[in-house]
Amino acid sequence: MSLDIAAPRRSASTGVFARTIGTYGQEFIILAAIVALFIVVGFIAPRFVSQTNLTSIFSGNAYIAVAAIGMSMVIISGHIDVSVGSLIGVLATIAGTLAVNGYPIWIAWCAPIVVGMVITSLIGALVAYVRIPSIVVTLGMLSILKGGLISLTGGAWITNLPPDFLIAQFRLFGVPSPVWFMLGLTIVAAMFMRYTAFGRSIYAIGGNPEAARVAGIRVERSTVAIFAIHGFFAGIAAILFATQLQVIQSTVPAGLELTVITASVVGGVSILGGTGTVVGSTLAAILFAAIGSSLIFLNVSAYWLRSVQGLLILATVLADMARRRGVK
């Protein structure tokens, strides 16, 4: 006589839900934090959830989310770029200068993207072929870009921008264009990372470069390509940043590189490389913008936002290290 005891089976839908939570757990946590923040602060200060403030939160900070998409790819591949803030400042100045000097609008929009890709490709080449750590290369590039910008422009304001140039002030179906850029680029990048061979190779390179090389991935060439893609997103971010107001100051936005990197890391991208999603970085950028706005409505010093960012970075990195030890 034999006993046939069937193990309990999970439904297919339960399995899919479990895998989704496992893959996007950090993203769900951040999304829940955003919703909770809007509910709590909106209850205390109803003007926090007004249309004007929501537009400011989503539209005014979309360029950070766009820059964080490219940064996430770089960090997933096992590298980092601390010069992204200076790069965006330089590219925004280039765009504005071309626009006010009579160049066609399409050139003023495209030139920053091309220049951004050239600069980051150079960074990628130094990292991949010369074997200089990315932190060192990008620290040097930060100084070059920041110092060069101030030396050449003196921090002057660029005014009289053509109305057609101000793409960040356009609206489609009543929604500001930066929000469409943020959503569209996040979706495209997420699909690219998940469903293309090159996107999957970024994870492989960040997880184990030697194993990726054995698997047939050209690590050096791919590294240059990843940095070039990062430059593409930095160029778009610079255009959105440059066109959200009527004037551009030829300086580097203070603390921008920290905000972009923090959005990527807190969004679930492992600082050690190999894991993470661009969806998380976009949500984290929105969360930081919402926190900064909520501090104003709650009459709390906005400087606390830096402290919150620092705490979130430490907590996220510690959680990632604990997870990796658990896997081992």
NORFEN-V676964 format. One record per residue. N is the residue number from 0. RES is the residue in three letters. D_FIRST is the distance of its C-alpha to the first C-alpha in Angstrom with 1 decimal. Layout:
n->{N;N}
res->{RES;RES}
d_first->{D_FIRST;D_FIRST}
This chain:
n->{0;1;2;3;4;5;6;7;8;9;10;11;12;13;14;15;16;17;18;19;20;21;22;23;24;25;26;27;28;29;30;31;32;33;34;35;36;37;38;39;40;41;42;43;44;45;46;47;48;49;50;51;52;53;54;55;56;57;58;59;60;61;62;63;64;65;66;67;68;69;70;71;72;73;74;75;76;77;78;79;80;81;82;83;84;85;86;87;88;89;90;91;92;93;94;95;96;97;98;99;100;101;102;103;104;105;106;107;108;109;110;111;112;113;114;115;116;117;118;119;120;121;122;123;124;125;126;127;128;129;130;131;132;133;134;135;136;137;138;139;140;141;142;143;144;145;146;147;148;149;150;151;152;153;154;155;156;157;158;159;160;161;162;163;164;165;166;167;168;169;170;171;172;173;174;175;176;177;178;179;180;181;182;183;184;185;186;187;188;189;190;191;192;193;194;195;196;197;198;199;200;201;202;203;204;205;206;207;208;209;210;211;212;213;214;215;216;217;218;219;220;221;222;223;224;225;226;227;228;229;230;231;232;233;234;235;236;237;238;239;240;241;242;243;244;245;246;247;248;249;250;251;252;253;254;255;256;257;258;259;260;261;262;263;264;265;266;267;268;269;270;271;272;273;274;275;276;277;278;279;280;281;282;283;284;285;286;287;288;289;290;291;292;293;294;295;296;297;298;299;300;301;302;303;304;305;306;307;308;309;310;311;312;313;314;315;316;317;318;319;320;321;322;323;324;325;326;327}
res->{MET;SER;LEU;ASP;ILE;ALA;ALA;PRO;ARG;ARG;SER;ALA;SER;THR;GLY;VAL;PHE;ALA;ARG;THR;ILE;GLY;THR;TYR;GLY;GLN;GLU;PHE;ILE;ILE;LEU;ALA;ALA;ILE;VAL;ALA;LEU;PHE;ILE;VAL;VAL;GLY;PHE;ILE;ALA;PRO;ARG;PHE;VAL;SER;GLN;THR;ASN;LEU;THR;SER;ILE;PHE;SER;GLY;ASN;ALA;TYR;ILE;ALA;VAL;ALA;ALA;ILE;GLY;MET;SER;MET;VAL;ILE;ILE;SER;GLY;HIS;ILE;ASP;VAL;SER;VAL;GLY;SER;LEU;ILE;GLY;VAL;LEU;ALA;THR;ILE;ALA;GLY;THR;LEU;ALA;VAL;ASN;GLY;TYR;PRO;ILE;TRP;ILE;ALA;TRP;CYS;ALA;PRO;ILE;VAL;VAL;GLY;MET;VAL;ILE;THR;SER;LEU;ILE;GLY;ALA;LEU;VAL;ALA;TYR;VAL;ARG;ILE;PRO;SER;ILE;VAL;VAL;THR;LEU;GLY;MET;LEU;SER;ILE;LEU;LYS;GLY;GLY;LEU;ILE;SER;LEU;THR;GLY;GLY;ALA;TRP;ILE;THR;ASN;LEU;PRO;PRO;ASP;PHE;LEU;ILE;ALA;GLN;PHE;ARG;LEU;PHE;GLY;VAL;PRO;SER;PRO;VAL;TRP;PHE;MET;LEU;GLY;LEU;THR;ILE;VAL;ALA;ALA;MET;PHE;MET;ARG;TYR;THR;ALA;PHE;GLY;ARG;SER;ILE;TYR;ALA;ILE;GLY;GLY;ASN;PRO;GLU;ALA;ALA;ARG;VAL;ALA;GLY;ILE;ARG;VAL;GLU;ARG;SER;THR;VAL;ALA;ILE;PHE;ALA;ILE;HIS;GLY;PHE;PHE;ALA;GLY;ILE;ALA;ALA;ILE;LEU;PHE;ALA;THR;GLN;LEU;GLN;VAL;ILE;GLN;SER;THR;VAL;PRO;ALA;GLY;LEU;GLU;LEU;THR;VAL;ILE;THR;ALA;SER;VAL;VAL;GLY;GLY;VAL;SER;ILE;LEU;GLY;GLY;THR;GLY;THR;VAL;VAL;GLY;SER;THR;LEU;ALA;ALA;ILE;LEU;PHE;ALA;ALA;ILE;GLY;SER;SER;LEU;ILE;PHE;LEU;ASN;VAL;SER;ALA;TYR;TRP;LEU;ARG;SER;VAL;GLN;GLY;LEU;LEU;ILE;LEU;ALA;THR;VAL;LEU;ALA;ASP;MET;ALA;ARG;ARG;ARG;GLY;VAL;LYS}
d_first->{0.0;3.8;6.8;9.8;12.7;15.9;19.0;22.0;24.2;28.0;30.1;32.5;35.4;34.1;33.7;37.2;38.6;37.1;38.5;41.8;42.0;41.2;43.9;46.5;45.9;49.5;50.9;49.1;50.5;54.0;53.9;52.8;55.6;58.1;57.1;57.2;60.6;62.1;60.8;62.1;65.4;66.0;65.7;68.2;70.5;70.1;72.4;69.8;67.8;70.9;71.1;73.8;71.8;68.6;70.6;72.0;68.6;66.9;69.9;71.9;69.1;67.5;69.3;67.4;64.0;65.2;66.3;63.0;61.1;62.9;62.7;58.9;58.7;60.9;58.9;55.6;57.0;57.8;61.5;63.7;67.1;69.3;72.2;70.8;73.0;76.1;75.1;74.7;78.1;79.8;78.2;79.1;82.7;82.8;81.6;84.2;87.0;86.5;86.3;89.6;91.4;91.1;88.2;86.1;83.3;80.6;81.9;81.9;78.2;77.2;79.2;77.3;74.0;75.4;77.0;73.9;71.8;74.5;74.6;70.8;70.5;73.0;71.0;67.9;69.8;71.0;67.5;65.8;68.5;70.7;67.7;69.4;66.9;66.9;67.9;71.0;71.9;71.5;73.4;76.2;76.0;76.0;79.3;80.8;79.9;80.9;84.1;85.1;84.6;86.7;89.4;89.8;89.6;90.6;88.0;90.1;88.9;88.4;89.8;90.7;87.4;87.3;85.4;83.5;82.2;80.5;77.1;75.3;77.5;76.4;74.1;71.7;70.7;72.1;69.9;71.6;71.1;69.8;66.8;66.1;66.6;64.2;61.4;62.0;62.1;59.1;57.0;58.3;57.8;54.2;53.4;55.2;53.4;49.9;50.2;52.8;52.5;55.5;54.2;50.9;53.0;54.8;51.6;50.9;54.4;54.2;50.8;51.7;54.9;54.2;50.8;52.3;55.0;52.6;50.8;54.1;55.5;59.3;59.3;63.1;63.8;61.1;62.4;65.8;64.4;62.4;65.7;67.5;65.1;65.6;69.3;68.8;67.2;69.8;72.5;71.1;70.8;74.4;75.6;73.8;75.3;78.7;78.9;77.7;81.2;84.7;85.5;83.9;84.7;84.8;82.7;79.2;77.1;76.6;73.0;71.6;69.8;68.0;67.0;65.6;63.7;62.4;61.1;59.1;57.7;56.9;55.5;52.6;54.1;53.4;56.7;55.0;54.3;51.3;50.1;51.5;52.6;56.0;54.8;54.5;58.0;59.5;57.8;59.1;62.6;62.5;61.2;64.1;66.6;65.3;65.4;69.0;70.1;68.5;70.3;73.6;72.8;71.7;75.0;73.2;74.7;73.3;73.4;70.2;68.5;68.9;67.3;64.4;64.0;64.1;61.5;59.2;59.6;58.8;55.8;54.4;55.0;53.4;50.4;50.2;50.5;47.8;45.5;46.2;45.5;42.2;41.3;42.2}
